Amino acid sequence: MAAPKAGLFQNNYRGKFMRTVVAKFGGTSLADAAHFRKIKEIVAQDPDRRILVVSAPGKRFPEDIKITDLLIACYEKASRGEAFDAELEGVAGRFGEILSDLGLAFPLEEEIRSLKSRLTENPERDYTVSRGEYLCARIMADYLGFTFVDPAWCVCFTESGEPDAAMTARTMSASLRPLRRAVIAGFYGADENGTIHTFSRGGSDVTGSLAARAVTADLYENWTDVPGLLAADPRIVKNPRTVDYLSYRELRTLSYMGASVLHTDAVLPASDLGIPINIRCTDMPEDNGTMIVRRLPKEKLRRPVTGVAGRRGMSVIQVEKVMVSDGSGFSAIMLDILKKRSLPFEHCLTGIDAITLVIRSDLLEDCREDLTREIREQLHPDFLGIRDHLSMIAVVGERGTDSCDANVQVLDALTRAGVEITTINQGAGKLNLLVGVPEEAYENAVRAVYNVIEAEAAES
């Protein structure tokens, strides 16, 4: 059977086909009543924004405390048998201010009493921290006149707390498709016993992507506090450009290597159906933001390099032995040693006489001596060394190695900046160049790389 066309589905409530945009709003977009009003204006500007996914209210100002952090404090104190009234009053106060400012009648006191009772009798971490999203979604649904959907009804987990993607696809579709307009809470779901579980990574972004897939949306909008994906970390590079378009693959690579905005887990459900993802800024709704698509439009500017991202705190394990690639299974044994210790590696580089593995330094803290001893005993290397305090920089672009000398420019820029290059890895898919540098040179290296790729793009 042919796959459904993205964006067209039978709406049982209306009895006809309709276009659908799923819009997810992050915590900073829900910090106070003023932001609730902004969201209402954004929704009113496009009637196709029919499914909303919301996080818990975030910080109103730098020194503020997020609702989720207050709820975590409630749980931690309750689990130790300590009083948590002040933190719970903080939660009630934040939501109370929003309700009062918007003029909404809502059973907040009843909800807070219920939460307090559960914390007192049997505190559950995931249930407690999910109440920020739950209450925010209910309030937003009342404010907009939308139907509230509790993800405990349709976002499925196993009893062990692992997401159940297949069941979620069915139940979420059944829950959302019949509704004309709905608000669903992000971040959590439940197992078949009704026990609440939260996503470990990506949070509400994952729920938004799942919702987009469930209704085969035309577009998944992710509204946040930034104007889109930036080509470099703004804490390192001054005023980096906003990326207009990038592919799912480019986003996943940049996100994995440390770029913020969207986690890789939040991309896959939407990308499976080729649903475009649009990162937008709630405070700048007129800005087009960043569009993430399967293939870049032919008419758009196709830069050789899309962006630069990096990760600190890496170590390199280098094992050398003459002719390790002669079919002796040397590399397989090395990888099996790591597997048995549940040590994931980030990158693997092999040569005729050496194998080099890049791994997070924190994972080696408790097993360094045992690991090196086992490698020596099983592989009898000519040389074994571990180098710490390294960073990995990813230079990402679908066209990075197709028709330009971007990689040469990058390596030349690092050399001219006096940055030592410890490892180089050109991915087989020609998507990214990975360069290892000493941790103390990380920021200087990122700036050097960004400046040269921007200069190269300006000249092309």
C-alpha positions as CSV (number, residue, x, y, z in Angstrom):
1,M,0.0,0.0,0.0
2,A,1.3,3.4,-0.9
3,A,2.5,5.7,1.9
4,P,0.1,8.5,2.9
5,K,0.8,11.8,1.4
6,A,2.2,14.1,4.1
7,G,-0.3,16.7,5.2
8,L,-3.5,15.1,3.9
9,F,-5.5,12.9,6.2
10,Q,-9.2,12.2,6.7
11,N,-10.5,14.4,9.5
12,N,-13.3,12.5,11.1
13,Y,-14.5,15.5,13.0
14,R,-15.0,17.7,9.9
15,G,-15.5,15.0,7.4
16,K,-13.1,16.4,4.8
17,F,-9.4,16.8,4.1
18,M,-7.6,19.6,5.9
19,R,-4.1,21.0,6.0
20,T,-2.4,20.6,9.3
21,V,0.6,22.3,11.0
22,V,1.8,21.0,14.3
23,A,3.4,23.7,16.4
24,K,5.5,23.0,19.5
25,F,6.2,25.8,22.0
26,G,9.2,25.6,24.4
27,G,9.4,26.7,28.0
28,T,10.7,30.2,27.3
29,S,7.7,30.7,24.9
30,L,5.4,29.9,27.8
31,A,7.1,31.7,30.7
32,D,4.2,34.1,31.5
33,A,0.8,35.3,30.5
34,A,2.3,37.7,27.9
35,H,3.8,34.8,26.1
36,F,0.5,32.9,26.2
37,R,-1.0,35.9,24.4
38,K,1.8,35.9,21.8
39,I,1.1,32.2,21.1
40,K,-2.6,33.0,20.7
41,E,-1.7,35.6,18.1
42,I,0.6,33.2,16.3
43,V,-2.1,30.6,16.1
44,A,-4.6,33.1,14.9
45,Q,-2.3,34.1,12.1
46,D,-2.5,30.7,10.5
47,P,-5.6,28.6,11.0
48,D,-3.7,25.5,9.8
49,R,-1.9,25.5,13.2
50,R,-4.3,23.0,14.6
51,I,-2.2,20.8,16.9
52,L,-0.1,22.5,19.6
53,V,2.5,20.8,21.8
54,V,3.6,22.7,24.9
55,S,6.4,22.4,27.5
56,A,6.3,23.6,31.1
57,P,6.8,27.4,31.7
58,G,10.5,28.3,31.6
59,K,12.4,31.2,33.1
60,R,10.9,34.8,32.9
61,F,14.3,36.3,33.6
62,P,17.9,34.9,34.1
63,E,17.6,34.5,37.9
64,D,14.2,32.8,37.7
65,I,13.5,29.1,38.3
66,K,11.9,26.9,35.8
67,I,8.6,25.1,36.8
68,T,10.3,21.8,36.1
69,D,13.2,22.6,38.4
70,L,10.7,23.5,41.2
71,L,8.9,20.2,40.7
72,I,12.2,18.3,40.7
73,A,13.0,20.0,44.1
74,C,9.5,19.0,45.3
75,Y,10.2,15.3,44.5
76,E,13.7,15.3,45.9
77,K,12.5,16.7,49.2
78,A,9.5,14.5,49.4
79,S,11.5,11.4,48.7
80,R,13.7,12.3,51.7
81,G,10.7,13.0,53.9
82,E,11.4,16.7,54.0
83,A,9.0,19.6,53.7
84,F,8.4,20.8,50.1
85,D,5.7,23.4,50.7
86,A,7.8,26.3,49.5
87,E,8.7,24.8,46.2
88,L,5.1,23.6,45.6
89,E,3.8,27.1,46.5
90,G,6.3,28.4,43.9
91,V,4.7,26.2,41.2
92,A,1.2,27.2,42.3
93,G,2.2,30.9,42.3
94,R,3.6,30.8,38.8
95,F,0.5,29.1,37.3
96,G,-1.7,31.3,39.5
97,E,-0.2,34.5,38.0
98,I,-0.8,33.2,34.5
99,L,-4.4,32.3,35.2
100,S,-5.1,35.6,36.9
101,D,-3.5,37.7,34.2
102,L,-5.5,35.8,31.5
103,G,-8.7,35.9,33.4
104,L,-9.2,32.2,33.3
105,A,-11.2,30.0,35.7
106,F,-9.2,26.8,36.4
107,P,-9.2,24.3,39.2
108,L,-5.6,25.0,40.1
109,E,-6.0,24.6,43.9
110,E,-7.5,21.1,43.3
111,E,-4.7,20.1,41.1
112,I,-2.0,21.3,43.5
113,R,-3.8,19.5,46.4
114,S,-3.8,16.3,44.4
115,L,-0.1,16.6,43.6
116,K,0.8,17.3,47.2
117,S,-1.1,14.2,48.3
118,R,0.8,12.0,45.8
119,L,4.1,13.5,46.9
120,T,3.3,12.9,50.5
121,E,2.0,9.3,50.1
122,N,4.1,7.9,47.3
123,P,6.4,10.4,45.5
124,E,7.2,9.4,41.8
125,R,9.8,11.4,40.0
126,D,8.5,11.2,36.5
127,Y,4.9,11.8,37.5
128,T,5.9,14.9,39.6
129,V,8.1,16.5,37.0
130,S,5.5,15.9,34.2
131,R,2.9,18.1,36.0
132,G,4.4,21.3,34.6
133,E,3.6,20.2,31.0
134,Y,0.3,18.7,32.1
135,L,-1.0,21.9,33.8
136,C,0.4,24.2,31.1
137,A,-1.3,22.2,28.3
138,R,-4.6,22.2,30.2
139,I,-4.4,26.0,30.7
140,M,-3.4,26.6,27.1
141,A,-6.3,24.5,25.8
142,D,-8.8,26.4,27.9
143,Y,-7.3,29.7,26.8
144,L,-7.5,28.9,23.1
145,G,-10.7,26.9,23.2
146,F,-8.9,23.8,22.0
147,T,-9.3,20.2,23.1
148,F,-6.8,19.0,25.7
149,V,-5.0,15.7,25.0
150,D,-3.1,14.1,27.9
151,P,-0.1,12.2,26.4
152,A,-0.7,9.6,29.1
153,W,-3.5,8.4,26.8
154,C,-1.5,8.1,23.7
155,V,2.3,8.4,24.1
156,C,3.3,4.8,25.0
157,F,6.2,3.5,27.1
158,T,7.1,0.0,28.2
159,E,7.0,-0.9,31.9
160,S,10.8,-0.4,32.0
161,G,10.4,3.2,30.8
162,E,11.5,2.7,27.2
163,P,9.5,4.6,24.5
164,D,7.2,2.2,22.5
165,A,7.3,3.8,19.0
166,A,5.0,1.3,17.3
167,M,2.2,1.6,19.8
168,T,2.6,5.4,20.1
169,A,2.2,5.7,16.3
170,R,-1.2,3.9,16.5
171,T,-2.6,5.4,19.6
172,M,-1.4,9.0,18.9
173,S,-2.9,8.9,15.4
174,A,-6.2,7.6,16.8
175,S,-6.2,10.4,19.5
176,L,-5.3,13.4,17.3
177,R,-6.8,12.7,13.9
178,P,-10.4,13.1,14.9
179,L,-9.9,16.4,16.6
180,R,-10.3,19.8,14.8
181,R,-7.9,21.6,17.2
182,A,-5.9,20.2,20.1
183,V,-3.3,21.0,22.7
184,I,-1.1,18.1,23.9
185,A,1.4,18.2,26.7
186,G,5.0,17.4,25.8
187,F,7.7,15.5,27.6
188,Y,5.9,12.4,29.0
189,G,3.6,9.5,28.4
190,A,2.6,6.3,30.2
191,D,2.9,2.5,30.2
192,E,0.0,0.1,30.0
193,N,-0.5,0.3,33.8
194,G,-0.8,4.1,33.7
195,T,2.5,4.8,35.2
196,I,4.0,8.1,33.9
197,H,7.3,8.1,32.2
198,T,9.3,11.0,30.7
199,F,11.6,11.2,27.7
200,S,15.2,11.1,28.7
201,R,16.3,13.4,25.8
202,G,14.6,15.9,23.6
203,G,11.6,16.2,25.9
204,S,8.7,18.1,24.3
205,D,10.5,18.3,21.0
206,V,10.1,14.5,20.7
207,T,6.4,14.7,21.4
208,G,6.0,17.4,18.8
209,S,7.7,15.3,16.2
210,L,5.6,12.2,17.1
211,A,2.5,14.3,16.8
212,A,3.5,15.6,13.4
213,R,4.1,12.0,12.2
214,A,0.8,10.8,13.8
215,V,-1.3,13.2,11.7
216,T,1.1,13.2,8.7
217,A,1.4,17.0,9.1
218,D,2.3,19.4,6.3
219,L,4.7,21.1,8.6
220,Y,6.2,20.8,12.1
221,E,7.0,24.1,13.7
222,N,9.3,24.3,16.7
223,W,8.9,27.7,18.4
224,T,11.7,28.7,20.7
225,D,13.7,31.7,21.9
226,V,16.2,31.8,19.1
227,P,15.6,32.8,15.4
228,G,16.7,29.4,14.1
229,L,19.7,27.2,14.0
230,L,22.9,29.2,14.1
231,A,25.9,28.2,12.0
232,A,28.1,28.3,15.1
233,D,27.9,28.6,18.9
234,P,27.1,32.3,19.6
235,R,29.0,32.0,22.9
236,I,32.2,31.5,20.8
237,V,31.5,33.2,17.5
238,K,30.1,36.7,17.5
239,N,26.8,37.0,15.6
240,P,26.9,33.8,13.6
241,R,24.5,33.6,10.7
242,T,21.2,31.8,10.9
243,V,21.0,28.8,8.6
244,D,18.0,29.2,6.3
245,Y,17.8,25.6,5.0
246,L,19.5,22.4,6.0
247,S,18.8,18.7,5.5
248,Y,17.7,16.2,8.2
249,R,21.2,14.6,8.0
250,E,23.0,17.9,8.5
251,L,20.8,18.7,11.5
252,R,21.3,15.3,13.2
253,T,25.1,15.6,12.8
254,L,25.2,19.2,14.1
255,S,22.9,18.3,17.0
256,Y,24.9,15.2,17.9
257,M,28.0,17.3,17.9
258,G,26.6,19.9,20.3
259,A,24.5,22.3,18.4
260,S,21.4,23.2,20.4
261,V,17.7,23.8,19.4
262,L,16.7,20.2,18.4
263,H,17.9,16.9,19.7
264,T,18.4,14.1,17.1
265,D,15.6,12.1,18.7
266,A,13.2,14.9,17.9
267,V,14.0,14.8,14.2
268,L,13.5,11.1,13.3
269,P,9.7,10.8,13.6
270,A,9.0,13.7,11.3
271,S,11.9,12.9,8.9
272,D,10.5,9.4,8.5
273,L,7.6,10.9,6.5
274,G,9.6,13.7,5.0
275,I,7.7,16.3,7.1
276,P,9.5,19.7,7.0
277,I,10.6,21.1,10.3
278,N,10.6,24.9,10.8
279,I,12.5,26.3,13.8
280,R,10.9,29.7,14.7
281,C,11.3,32.4,17.3
282,T,8.2,33.2,19.4
283,D,9.4,36.8,20.0
284,M,10.1,37.2,16.2
285,P,7.1,35.5,14.5
286,E,7.7,37.5,11.3
287,D,11.1,35.8,10.8
288,N,11.1,32.7,8.6
289,G,13.6,30.9,10.9
290,T,15.3,27.7,9.8
291,M,13.7,25.1,7.5
292,I,14.8,21.5,7.9
293,V,14.0,19.3,4.9
294,R,14.9,16.0,3.2
295,R,16.5,17.7,0.2
296,L,17.6,21.3,-0.1
297,P,15.5,23.3,-2.7
298,K,17.4,23.7,-5.9
299,E,16.7,27.4,-6.1
300,K,18.2,28.1,-2.6
301,L,21.8,29.0,-2.0
302,R,23.7,25.8,-1.3
303,R,26.7,26.6,0.9
304,P,29.6,24.2,0.9
305,V,29.4,24.2,4.7
306,T,26.2,24.5,6.6
307,G,27.6,24.9,10.1
308,V,30.3,24.1,12.7
309,A,29.7,22.4,16.0
310,G,31.9,20.6,18.6
311,R,32.1,18.6,21.7
312,R,34.6,19.0,24.5
313,G,35.8,16.4,27.1
314,M,37.0,13.7,24.7
315,S,39.8,11.2,24.9
316,V,41.7,9.3,22.2
317,I,42.8,5.6,22.6
318,Q,45.5,4.7,20.2
319,V,46.6,1.1,19.7
320,E,49.5,0.3,17.4
321,K,50.7,-3.1,16.1
322,V,52.4,-4.0,12.9
323,M,49.9,-5.1,10.2
324,V,46.7,-5.0,12.4
325,S,44.7,-4.9,9.1
326,D,46.0,-8.3,7.9
327,G,42.8,-10.1,8.7
328,S,43.7,-11.2,12.2
329,G,40.6,-9.6,13.7
330,F,42.6,-7.1,15.8
331,S,40.0,-4.3,15.3
332,A,37.1,-6.7,16.1
333,I,38.7,-7.8,19.4
334,M,39.3,-4.2,20.3
335,L,35.7,-3.2,19.7
336,D,34.5,-6.3,21.6
337,I,36.5,-5.2,24.6
338,L,34.7,-1.9,24.6
339,K,31.3,-3.6,24.0
340,K,31.6,-5.9,27.0
341,R,32.3,-2.9,29.2
342,S,29.4,-0.9,27.6
343,L,31.8,1.8,26.5
344,P,30.4,3.5,23.4
345,F,32.9,5.2,21.2
346,E,32.3,8.3,19.1
347,H,34.6,7.7,16.2
348,C,36.9,4.9,15.0
349,L,39.9,5.5,12.7
350,T,41.9,2.6,11.4
351,G,45.2,2.2,9.5
352,I,47.6,-0.5,8.4
353,D,49.3,-0.5,11.8
354,A,47.0,1.3,14.1
355,I,43.4,1.8,15.4
356,T,42.3,5.0,17.0
357,L,39.1,5.4,19.0
358,V,37.6,8.6,20.2
359,I,35.6,8.2,23.5
360,R,34.1,10.5,26.1
361,S,36.6,11.1,28.8
362,D,34.1,10.8,31.6
363,L,33.4,7.2,30.6
364,L,37.0,6.3,31.2
365,E,37.2,7.7,34.7
366,D,36.4,4.4,36.6
367,C,37.8,1.9,34.2
368,R,41.0,3.3,32.7
369,E,43.5,1.0,34.4
370,D,41.3,-2.2,33.9
371,L,40.7,-1.3,30.2
372,T,44.4,-0.7,29.3
373,R,45.3,-3.9,31.1
374,E,42.8,-5.9,29.2
375,I,43.9,-4.4,25.9
376,R,47.5,-5.3,26.6
377,E,46.6,-8.9,27.7
378,Q,44.4,-9.6,24.6
379,L,46.1,-7.7,21.9
380,H,49.7,-7.4,22.9
381,P,50.1,-4.0,21.1
382,D,53.4,-2.4,20.2
383,F,52.1,0.8,21.6
384,L,49.1,1.8,23.7
385,G,48.3,5.3,24.7
386,I,45.4,7.4,25.9
387,R,45.3,11.2,25.3
388,D,42.8,13.3,27.3
389,H,41.6,16.9,27.2
390,L,40.6,16.9,23.5
391,S,37.7,18.4,21.6
392,M,36.1,17.2,18.4
393,I,35.0,19.8,15.8
394,A,32.5,18.8,13.1
395,V,32.4,20.9,9.8
396,V,29.1,19.8,8.4
397,G,27.7,20.3,4.9
398,E,26.0,18.1,2.2
399,R,28.3,19.7,-0.4
400,G,31.3,20.0,1.8
401,T,33.5,17.7,-0.4
402,D,31.5,17.6,-3.6
403,S,32.9,20.5,-5.6
404,C,35.0,22.7,-3.4
405,D,38.1,22.8,-1.4
406,A,36.3,23.5,1.9
407,N,38.3,20.8,3.8
408,V,41.6,22.2,2.6
409,Q,40.5,25.6,3.7
410,V,39.5,24.4,7.1
411,L,42.8,22.6,7.8
412,D,44.8,25.5,6.5
413,A,42.9,27.9,8.7
414,L,43.6,25.7,11.8
415,T,47.3,25.6,10.9
416,R,47.5,29.4,10.4
417,A,45.8,29.8,13.8
418,G,48.4,27.7,15.4
419,V,46.0,24.9,16.4
420,E,47.4,21.4,16.8
421,I,45.3,18.9,14.8
422,T,45.3,15.6,16.7
423,T,42.9,13.6,14.5
424,I,41.2,13.9,11.2
425,N,38.3,11.9,10.0
426,Q,36.4,12.4,6.7
427,G,33.1,10.6,6.9
428,A,32.4,8.0,4.2
429,G,29.1,9.8,3.4
430,K,30.9,13.1,2.6
431,L,28.7,14.9,5.1
432,N,31.2,16.2,7.6
433,L,34.9,16.6,8.4
434,L,35.8,15.7,12.0
435,V,38.9,17.4,13.5
436,G,40.3,16.7,16.9
437,V,42.1,19.6,18.7
438,P,43.4,20.2,22.2
439,E,40.7,21.4,24.6
440,E,42.5,24.6,25.4
441,A,42.5,25.5,21.7
442,Y,38.8,24.6,21.1
443,E,37.2,28.1,20.9
444,N,40.1,29.5,18.9
445,A,39.7,26.6,16.5
446,V,35.9,27.0,16.1
447,R,36.4,30.7,15.3
448,A,39.1,30.0,12.8
449,V,37.0,27.4,11.0
450,Y,33.8,29.6,11.0
451,N,35.6,32.6,9.7
452,V,37.2,30.7,6.8
453,I,34.0,29.0,5.7
454,E,32.1,32.2,5.7
455,A,34.8,33.9,3.7
456,E,34.8,31.0,1.2
457,A,31.0,31.2,0.9
458,A,31.2,35.0,0.3
459,E,33.6,34.5,-2.6
460,S,31.7,31.7,-4.2
